[in-house]
């Protein structure tokens, strides 16, 4: 009996320790916002004759994890709370890449405004219009303060 209680207690403790401290908060209509951002990004690519990004569930997962991490720590950073950079996070998600980029943003309430902001920034614009990447992942999370944390990751295998 004591062995079974110990085993259950150990199992519960290991599960509790492996779970994030706080759940990732999704904004209302988050899937629609991510889809709309993809449309705006691909519209910008089309304006300069580039092919549209293909959505990538693996890159979505990497971008979403980073958006949640930024939101949980109330910051906007390309560096993860564990010290990781985007290439490491993409590989952890299961994406082996030859080329990859990342954009982050904080506080934009809709997809059009975040894409417009990225297009006004030379380095972010370069990532949106990167000719060497073909797949895209988008992450979106709501911070405790209600602000939206955006992450765009593009890649090529």
Secondary structure, 3 states (H helix, E strand, C coil): CHHHHHHHHHHHHHHHHHCCCCCCECCCCHHHHHHHHHHHHHHHHHHCCCCCCEECHHHHHHHHHHHHHHHHCCCCCCCCCCCCCHHHHHHHCCCCCCEEEEEEEECCCCHHHHHHHHHHCHHHHHHHCCCCCCEEEEEEEECCCCCEEEEEEEEEC
